[in-house]
Amino acid sequence: MNRVGFIASTLLVVLALLSSMLFVVDQRQFGVVYALGEIKKVITEPGLNFKLPPPFQNVTYLDRRLLTLDSIDAEPMLTAEKQRVVIDWYVRWRVIDPTQYIRNVGLDESAGANQLNRVVRNAFQEEVNRRTVKDLLSLKREALMADVKREVLEVVKGSDAARRWGVDVIDVRITRVDYVEAITESVYRRMEAERKRVANELRSTGAAEGEKIRADADRQREVTIANAYRDAQKIKGEGDAEASRLYAESFGRDAQFAQFYRSLDAYKSSFNKKSDVLVLDPASSDFFKAMRSSGGTTAPAAQK
């Protein structure tokens, strides 16, 4: 029984020793093998690899993919005309030489990001100092980003091979250019005042144009009504003239009938309402002559 336990314990120790000697390098990583703090080899190909067990040798990994570094501060920069602006940017970079990177930068990606952030920040500050706000917002922004990338590459690649970072900067881009908050508020207030001024001007112009249109419409209305009234009066006058001619022609044929017809019109006009009151002396008034005369109503018929 003790022999079986000894064999099992030995197998476990051997397996643990083998597991500490074997490691896998992913295709997205570099494998760096250390021996007592000194770099022994860098593995760039993915697969299964061997090393001595700790503490004789250890392995760490560096990301070989394209990394993104975003700006992490909002410190304003001064332009050529001494305007304070805030610039947001990002950098695309990768580790290309793990040995140089570890010796001159650090053991992981965060160390490179911190140092690269400082270098890019200084390069932006230097280039922004040479340009105006208009340049930052125009097509000259591309030249600014190219100059910043060139300066950053000069630092990370350097003239001395022993001090190179072992990284490559692929691209430098600006995502936002804005004034600092205090200036932004004043700019917004000026823009708001300008927009209000333009709006008030448009309202005034619209009101004046509206008054002009209404005045013209009123004038056309008066002209139209006057012309219509003139035409109506003309037609009415022609109708009255024609009616008068017809009446004269008709009444001229029988004067007694004409007198009788006028009397009927007079009676109709005098008694058109129930509330009308007319006080007359039938005996002495000629108004009821036709009513008193028995022949007043028959005479016209006899003539006819």
C-alpha positions as CSV (number, residue, x, y, z in Angstrom):
1,M,0.0,0.0,0.0
2,N,2.9,2.3,0.8
3,R,4.4,1.5,-2.5
4,V,1.3,2.5,-4.4
5,G,1.1,5.7,-2.5
6,F,4.7,6.5,-3.2
7,I,4.2,5.8,-7.0
8,A,1.1,8.0,-7.0
9,S,2.9,10.8,-5.2
10,T,5.8,10.5,-7.6
11,L,3.5,10.8,-10.6
12,L,1.9,13.8,-9.2
13,V,5.2,15.5,-8.6
14,V,6.3,14.6,-12.1
15,L,3.1,16.0,-13.6
16,A,3.4,19.2,-11.6
17,L,7.0,19.6,-12.7
18,L,6.1,19.0,-16.3
19,S,3.2,21.5,-16.1
20,S,5.6,24.1,-14.8
21,M,8.0,23.4,-17.7
22,L,5.4,23.6,-20.5
23,F,3.6,26.7,-21.6
24,V,1.5,27.8,-24.6
25,V,2.1,31.0,-26.6
26,D,-1.1,32.3,-28.2
27,Q,-0.9,33.8,-31.7
28,R,-2.0,37.1,-30.2
29,Q,1.0,37.2,-27.8
30,F,4.7,37.2,-27.5
31,G,6.2,34.8,-24.9
32,V,9.2,36.2,-23.0
33,V,11.3,33.6,-21.0
34,Y,13.3,35.0,-18.0
35,A,16.1,33.3,-16.1
36,L,16.7,35.0,-12.7
37,G,15.3,38.3,-14.1
38,E,17.3,38.2,-17.3
39,I,15.6,37.7,-20.7
40,K,16.7,34.4,-22.2
41,K,14.5,34.2,-25.3
42,V,11.5,35.7,-26.9
43,I,9.0,33.3,-28.6
44,T,7.1,34.9,-31.5
45,E,5.5,31.8,-33.0
46,P,2.4,30.3,-31.4
47,G,2.5,26.8,-30.0
48,L,3.7,24.6,-27.1
49,N,7.1,25.5,-25.6
50,F,9.4,24.2,-22.9
51,K,11.4,26.0,-20.1
52,L,13.0,25.2,-16.8
53,P,10.7,25.1,-13.8
54,P,10.5,28.1,-11.5
55,P,12.5,29.7,-10.0
56,F,15.1,28.9,-12.6
57,Q,12.9,30.3,-15.5
58,N,9.6,32.2,-15.7
59,V,7.5,33.3,-18.6
60,T,5.5,36.5,-19.2
61,Y,3.4,37.5,-22.2
62,L,3.1,40.7,-24.2
63,D,0.1,41.6,-26.4
64,R,1.2,41.7,-30.1
65,R,-2.1,43.0,-31.4
66,L,-2.8,46.6,-32.5
67,L,-3.5,48.6,-29.3
68,T,-5.5,51.8,-28.9
69,L,-4.4,54.6,-26.6
70,D,-7.0,57.2,-25.9
71,S,-6.2,60.6,-24.3
72,I,-6.8,60.5,-20.6
73,D,-6.5,64.1,-19.6
74,A,-8.4,67.3,-20.4
75,E,-5.6,69.8,-19.9
76,P,-6.1,72.8,-22.2
77,M,-3.5,73.7,-24.9
78,L,-2.6,77.1,-26.1
79,T,-2.9,77.9,-29.8
80,A,-0.8,80.4,-31.8
81,E,-3.3,83.1,-30.9
82,K,-3.3,82.1,-27.2
83,Q,-6.7,80.5,-27.3
84,R,-7.1,77.6,-24.7
85,V,-8.5,74.5,-26.4
86,V,-9.1,70.9,-25.3
87,I,-8.1,68.2,-27.8
88,D,-9.2,64.6,-27.6
89,W,-7.1,62.1,-29.5
90,Y,-6.2,58.4,-29.9
91,V,-3.1,56.5,-31.0
92,R,-2.9,53.1,-32.6
93,W,0.3,51.3,-31.7
94,R,1.8,47.8,-31.2
95,V,4.8,46.1,-29.7
96,I,7.3,44.9,-32.4
97,D,10.4,44.1,-30.3
98,P,9.6,42.6,-26.9
99,T,13.3,42.7,-25.8
100,Q,13.7,46.4,-26.3
101,Y,10.2,47.1,-25.0
102,I,10.9,45.3,-21.7
103,R,14.4,46.9,-21.3
104,N,13.4,50.5,-22.1
105,V,9.7,50.7,-21.4
106,G,8.2,48.1,-19.0
107,L,7.0,44.6,-18.4
108,D,3.4,45.1,-19.6
109,E,1.3,47.1,-22.1
110,S,0.2,49.7,-19.5
111,A,3.8,50.9,-19.0
112,G,4.0,51.6,-22.7
113,A,0.7,53.3,-22.7
114,N,1.7,55.6,-19.9
115,Q,4.9,56.7,-21.5
116,L,3.4,57.0,-24.9
117,N,0.6,59.2,-23.6
118,R,3.2,61.6,-22.3
119,V,5.1,61.7,-25.6
120,V,2.0,62.2,-27.7
121,R,0.7,64.9,-25.3
122,N,4.0,66.8,-25.6
123,A,4.0,66.5,-29.4
124,F,0.4,67.8,-29.6
125,Q,1.3,70.7,-27.3
126,E,4.2,71.6,-29.5
127,E,2.3,71.4,-32.8
128,V,-0.8,73.2,-31.5
129,N,1.3,76.1,-30.3
130,R,2.3,76.7,-33.9
131,R,-1.3,76.7,-35.3
132,T,-4.5,78.7,-34.9
133,V,-7.9,77.4,-34.0
134,K,-8.9,77.8,-37.7
135,D,-6.1,75.5,-38.7
136,L,-7.2,72.9,-36.1
137,L,-10.8,72.9,-37.5
138,S,-9.8,73.0,-41.2
139,L,-8.1,70.6,-43.6
140,K,-4.8,71.5,-42.0
141,R,-5.7,69.1,-39.2
142,E,-4.4,66.3,-41.3
143,A,-1.0,67.9,-41.4
144,L,-1.1,68.4,-37.7
145,M,-1.7,64.7,-37.0
146,A,1.0,63.7,-39.5
147,D,3.5,66.0,-37.7
148,V,2.6,64.6,-34.3
149,K,3.0,61.1,-35.6
150,R,6.4,62.0,-37.0
151,E,7.6,63.4,-33.7
152,V,6.3,60.5,-31.7
153,L,8.1,58.0,-34.0
154,E,11.3,60.0,-33.6
155,V,11.1,59.5,-29.9
156,V,10.1,55.8,-29.8
157,K,12.5,54.7,-32.5
158,G,15.2,57.2,-31.7
159,S,18.7,57.5,-33.2
160,D,20.3,55.3,-30.5
161,A,19.4,51.6,-31.0
162,A,19.9,50.9,-27.3
163,R,17.2,53.3,-26.3
164,R,14.5,52.3,-28.8
165,W,11.1,51.4,-27.3
166,G,10.5,48.4,-29.5
167,V,7.0,49.8,-30.5
168,D,5.6,51.1,-33.7
169,V,3.0,53.9,-33.9
170,I,0.5,53.2,-36.7
171,D,-1.7,56.2,-36.6
172,V,-2.5,59.4,-34.6
173,R,-6.0,60.9,-34.8
174,I,-7.8,63.8,-33.3
175,T,-11.4,63.1,-32.3
176,R,-12.5,66.4,-30.9
177,V,-11.3,70.0,-30.7
178,D,-13.1,72.4,-28.4
179,Y,-12.7,75.4,-26.3
180,V,-12.4,75.1,-22.6
181,E,-15.7,75.2,-20.7
182,A,-15.5,78.9,-19.7
183,I,-14.8,80.0,-23.2
184,T,-17.4,77.5,-24.6
185,E,-20.1,79.1,-22.5
186,S,-19.3,82.6,-23.7
187,V,-19.2,81.3,-27.3
188,Y,-22.6,79.7,-26.8
189,R,-23.9,82.9,-25.4
190,R,-22.6,84.9,-28.3
191,M,-24.0,82.4,-30.8
192,E,-27.4,82.5,-29.0
193,A,-27.4,86.3,-29.1
194,E,-26.6,86.2,-32.8
195,R,-29.3,83.7,-33.5
196,K,-31.8,85.8,-31.5
197,R,-30.8,88.9,-33.4
198,V,-31.2,87.1,-36.8
199,A,-34.6,85.7,-35.6
200,N,-35.8,89.1,-34.5
201,E,-34.7,90.6,-37.8
202,L,-36.5,87.9,-39.7
203,R,-39.6,88.5,-37.6
204,S,-39.4,92.3,-38.2
205,T,-39.0,91.7,-42.0
206,G,-41.9,89.2,-42.0
207,A,-44.1,91.6,-40.0
208,A,-43.3,94.4,-42.4
209,E,-43.9,92.2,-45.4
210,G,-47.2,91.0,-43.8
211,E,-48.4,94.6,-43.3
212,K,-47.5,95.4,-46.9
213,I,-49.4,92.3,-48.2
214,R,-52.4,93.2,-45.9
215,A,-52.4,96.8,-47.1
216,D,-52.3,95.7,-50.7
217,A,-55.1,93.2,-50.1
218,D,-57.2,95.9,-48.4
219,R,-56.6,98.3,-51.3
220,Q,-57.5,95.7,-53.9
221,R,-60.6,94.9,-51.8
222,E,-61.7,98.5,-51.7
223,V,-61.1,98.8,-55.5
224,T,-63.0,95.6,-56.1
225,I,-65.9,96.8,-53.9
226,A,-65.9,100.2,-55.6
227,N,-65.9,98.8,-59.0
228,A,-68.7,96.3,-58.1
229,Y,-70.8,99.1,-56.5
230,R,-70.3,101.3,-59.6
231,D,-71.3,98.4,-61.9
232,A,-74.3,97.6,-59.7
233,Q,-75.4,101.2,-59.6
234,K,-75.1,101.4,-63.4
235,I,-77.1,98.3,-63.9
236,K,-79.6,99.5,-61.3
237,G,-79.9,102.9,-63.0
238,E,-80.4,101.2,-66.4
239,G,-83.1,98.9,-64.8
240,D,-84.8,101.9,-63.2
241,A,-84.8,103.8,-66.4
242,E,-86.2,100.8,-68.3
243,A,-88.8,100.3,-65.5
244,S,-89.8,104.0,-65.7
245,R,-90.1,103.8,-69.4
246,L,-92.3,100.8,-69.2
247,Y,-94.4,102.4,-66.4
248,A,-94.8,105.6,-68.4
249,E,-95.7,103.7,-71.5
250,S,-98.2,101.6,-69.6
251,F,-99.7,104.4,-67.6
252,G,-99.8,106.6,-70.7
253,R,-102.4,104.3,-72.3
254,D,-104.9,104.7,-69.4
255,A,-104.5,107.7,-67.0
256,Q,-107.4,106.5,-64.7
257,F,-105.8,103.1,-64.3
258,A,-102.5,104.8,-63.5
259,Q,-104.1,106.9,-60.8
260,F,-105.8,103.8,-59.3
261,Y,-102.5,101.9,-59.3
262,R,-100.7,104.7,-57.5
263,S,-103.4,104.8,-54.9
264,L,-103.0,101.0,-54.3
265,D,-99.2,101.5,-53.8
266,A,-100.0,104.3,-51.4
267,Y,-102.3,102.2,-49.4
268,K,-99.8,99.3,-49.4
269,S,-97.0,101.6,-48.1
270,S,-99.2,103.2,-45.5
271,F,-100.6,100.0,-43.9
272,N,-97.6,97.6,-44.2
273,K,-97.4,97.0,-40.4
274,K,-100.1,96.0,-37.9
275,S,-98.8,98.6,-35.4
276,D,-99.1,101.5,-37.8
277,V,-101.7,104.1,-36.8
278,L,-103.0,106.7,-39.3
279,V,-105.5,109.4,-38.1
280,L,-107.5,110.9,-41.0
281,D,-110.9,112.4,-41.7
282,P,-112.4,110.1,-44.3
283,A,-115.0,112.8,-45.2
284,S,-112.5,115.5,-46.0
285,S,-109.5,113.6,-47.1
286,D,-108.8,112.6,-50.7
287,F,-106.7,109.6,-49.4
288,F,-109.7,107.4,-49.2
289,K,-111.4,108.7,-52.2
290,A,-111.0,105.5,-54.1
291,M,-112.6,103.6,-51.2
292,R,-115.5,106.0,-50.9
293,S,-116.3,105.9,-54.5
294,S,-118.2,102.9,-55.6
295,G,-117.0,103.4,-59.1
296,G,-113.3,103.7,-58.0
297,T,-112.7,100.1,-58.5
298,T,-114.9,99.5,-61.4
299,A,-113.9,102.4,-63.5
300,P,-110.7,100.9,-64.6
301,A,-112.3,97.6,-65.4
302,A,-114.9,99.4,-67.5
303,Q,-112.2,101.3,-69.4
304,K,-110.3,98.0,-70.0
